[in-house]
Amino acid sequence: MKIGLEIHLQLPTTSKLFCSCSTSATEPNEAICPTCLGFPGSRPRLNRKALEMGLMIAKRLECRIPDVIWFSRKTYFYPDLPKNFQITQYESPIGVDGKFLFDGKTIRILRVHLEEDPGKIKRVGRVGEELSLIDYNRSGVPLVEIVTAPDLSTPKEARDFTSSLITELRYLIGISDKDEQTVRVDANISVAEERVEVKNILGLRNLERALEFEFVRQSKMLRAGKKIPRETRRYDEERKVTLPAREKEFEEDYGYILEPDLGVFNVGEIAELMAIPETPLMRVERLSREYGIGLSEAKKIVFTSYALADLFEDLYSKYPTSKALSWILDQLAANWSTLEKKMTEDMRNSILTTIGSILSGSISENEGRKMLVSIIKGEEFVGASQELNNQEVTKIICSILNGHPEIISDYKTNKRAANFVIGQVMKFFKGRYSSDEVAKLVINEIERRLSR
Amino acid sequence: MSDKLSFEFLTRLNEKYKIFSQLINEEEFLKAEGRYHFHFSAKDNLCTIDFQSRAGSRILDGYTPPFDATAVRRLRISGGLLIGKTNMDEFGFGTFCTNSAYGVPRNPFDPDRSCGGSSGGAAATVALLDGHIALAVSTGGSISCPASFCGVIGITPTYGRVSRYGLIDYSNSLDKIGLICRSATDLRTYLPLISGPDSLDPTSCSQPILDLSSSRIKRIGIPKEAMEGISGEVEAAFRKAIEITEEQLSIKVEEVSMSSLRFALPAYYVLATSEASTNLARYCGMRFGIVKDDVNAHFNTFFSEVRSKFFGKEAKRRILLGTYCRRIGFRDRYYLKALSVRQIVKEEYLRIFQDFDLVVMPTMPFIAPRFSDIQKMKPLDMYKADFLTVPPNLVGMPHISLPCGYYHGIPIGFQLVAPHWEERRLLHFAECWESVFEYQFPEVKL
């Protein structure tokens, strides 16, 4: 099965794509002006911020960005479209031939372009007496359309891809949290040869459902020996089925011409000078590459929290061991959400020092774990941070040595004989003290007895 | 300004010549008396908050915009009184001003003849009213043509010189707002007022400053291809004018070859109708064009009804032509090819301007035709009449039509073209020309 997506997302600008109307109006038809209502004689003016965001997305998706771009008119008649043409990009999208690495797979990006949203139709009233109301607040709101090659192979993958793309863009340009529900997708899906297009799917959940339905429908037809016709369908959210779209509704001949009122934009240089902030997936890749850890571990760290990833980097650059990784993943990642809420600079430092001490062996793991728990709980830890109680420890060492006098003589030929004592002491104190320090005391005592 | 304007005179003038699609009302006129520096008119496709702006079309009947076009606003704040909206071919679609829903304006030199189009009302008003300034619009010759037929001056500035904000679009990449007036002095006064960048029209924002300081005109070129198909009386007047130019103004006039000239007309009609067919899509009865609130029909049916009923015949023809040129399969052959042709014509002009200061040719191939003759013309014959006005329009170069002769009292004009942003050459030539040629204006009998 091959799936290709056309993903439409709203860019988080404060004003519309071609006028200065607000994008965050609440009352119907509150944010409107001659331009976004298409008054004769009004002109579009490009919102620079939207252009920059679009370029940033194209750059993040590793697209080729042309030196010069322009806009086009896509003409079709629909009541929500005040001019009966939409200003979009046709021959010169802001980005082409990009790619998006996701879960170890490369999804090719065919194009990224900017366009204006039409108004919104609201149908009210009882069936048969319905009234269509139009809200033009949305008219002229900037959208970015991202078109993938048919590189996705399951409905789940299509959903996951879209979801990680949205996460990426959220970090990159700050798109809204609601986008997972409001993202609009047109999907191409072919189980056999012929391609079926499902238009206007709203939200990630519907995307997966619509594709699953199509997969089942097309597979059934194939099993029954039928040919799948090339067609355009739409997804009925309520009945959870795809239905053939009325031919006329999706007449493909939009008669594109250049938008003469906007002229051309030299974007090559702007794009070149533009710095892309590191997005989550970019960081995952970097962590994996720089620190030699697995992609899935890197992903777990980054997607838990950027702060955890910072902590990981601070720690791992000093102690590049699998142990360091497991401390981060097992001890911290699991409780990070509660931890992050009360995190202070001091606390962060204590955590780093403690894990550092564990990894350098200056305190035992058990000890370290307990210390971490206390740090996290915000308690003063009474233990290793406290002075080693020499007297108490030495007392125990003496009693062990008294019970096992052979150790002293063994030690003369084999220093490892001391390990038994160290082990016993550690066991006695349930790992409360650092094995290093215990070892020091044990050896001191043995040497003392030997020199006697 | 000469004689004092009276409202009664204006009204009677309009009754006879149908030059305005809407005239100022008496109350406003009387209120403004003595409080303005000059009177001006705006072509009906320029938006005005206090007049309907219908672009000569029935589909915009009753439409009064919520804003003034920048050019209108600039003249008002300079002390101008807008006395009316001048009659025009519907949306600018025409050469004879016979395609207006609001009457056919008459030529002031002979009421049986056309005043030219599409800014016919504007040119006729200037011929009838001394001191009047008319805001006009040219897409493919709609300033030059009526200026020539009505014996007045019509300047079409460089594309982008005058903000198009508030101009009801015909073809955005070709539309230019200009002036029709009686003298070079008026041009010098009023052109700077309407020129200059305007943030409301991005295409006006990259212009160099309008510099009208004097410039020397030494050599002028006549494309020899321009003289093919010119009527005898126009050719005779034109040749005579060239003689005067050479002898009295000591300017060298030479023939040049401009082989791309004949491609300009088809390229123009492809581009202009392609853009027009998208611009006119909005007039469907939804937000614009005879809007009804309570509609109970499928939108397609309703839109088609409104458009069929209220667009004129020529508008429909151009919508069909333009839609056809944009369609998949035809787009490459027509629309995209026309864009390349535009580039070729532009390059040819630029080549000529390496050796010549201006290019000159007759404005129209014939004198203002009689309405009875226009009736016999086929659409294609009418389109062909634009073959000399279209080339400079296609490439956005500034040009001016000046009266250059009279045939049995009917004016004949010639058109000069300058390189982009060089309006001053046109102005300079106009000033020189006035010193050696006397313009005639019709006697107004009401």
Boltz contact constraints between the chains, C-beta under 6 A:
constraints:
  - contact:
      token1: [A, 38]
      token2: [B, 282]
      max_distance: 6.0
  - contact:
      token1: [A, 40]
      token2: [B, 168]
      max_distance: 6.0
  - contact:
      token1: [A, 41]
      token2: [B, 47]
      max_distance: 6.0
  - contact:
      token1: [A, 41]
      token2: [B, 166]
      max_distance: 6.0
  - contact:
      token1: [A, 41]
      token2: [B, 167]
      max_distance: 6.0
  - contact:
      token1: [A, 41]
      token2: [B, 168]
      max_distance: 6.0
  - contact:
      token1: [A, 43]
      token2: [B, 165]
      max_distance: 6.0
  - contact:
      token1: [A, 43]
      token2: [B, 201]
      max_distance: 6.0
  - contact:
      token1: [A, 45]
      token2: [B, 202]
      max_distance: 6.0
  - contact:
      token1: [A, 73]
      token2: [B, 278]
      max_distance: 6.0
  - contact:
      token1: [A, 75]
      token2: [B, 278]
      max_distance: 6.0
  - contact:
      token1: [A, 75]
      token2: [B, 281]
      max_distance: 6.0
  - contact:
      token1: [A, 77]
      token2: [B, 303]
      max_distance: 6.0
  - contact:
      token1: [A, 79]
      token2: [B, 286]
      max_distance: 6.0
  - contact:
      token1: [A, 79]
      token2: [B, 299]
      max_distance: 6.0
  - contact:
      token1: [A, 82]
      token2: [B, 287]
      max_distance: 6.0
  - contact:
      token1: [A, 83]
      token2: [B, 282]
      max_distance: 6.0
  - contact:
      token1: [A, 84]
      token2: [B, 281]
      max_distance: 6.0
  - contact:
      token1: [A, 84]
      token2: [B, 282]
      max_distance: 6.0
  - contact:
      token1: [A, 85]
      token2: [B, 278]
      max_distance: 6.0
  - contact:
      token1: [A, 85]
      token2: [B, 281]
      max_distance: 6.0
  - contact:
      token1: [A, 253]
      token2: [B, 327]
      max_distance: 6.0
  - contact:
      token1: [A, 253]
      token2: [B, 328]
      max_distance: 6.0
  - contact:
      token1: [A, 255]
      token2: [B, 326]
      max_distance: 6.0
  - contact:
      token1: [A, 255]
      token2: [B, 327]
      max_distance: 6.0
  - contact:
      token1: [A, 257]
      token2: [B, 274]
      max_distance: 6.0
  - contact:
      token1: [A, 257]
      token2: [B, 326]
      max_distance: 6.0
  - contact:
      token1: [A, 260]
      token2: [B, 172]
      max_distance: 6.0
  - contact:
      token1: [A, 260]
      token2: [B, 173]
      max_distance: 6.0
  - contact:
      token1: [A, 261]
      token2: [B, 172]
      max_distance: 6.0
  - contact:
      token1: [A, 263]
      token2: [B, 203]
      max_distance: 6.0
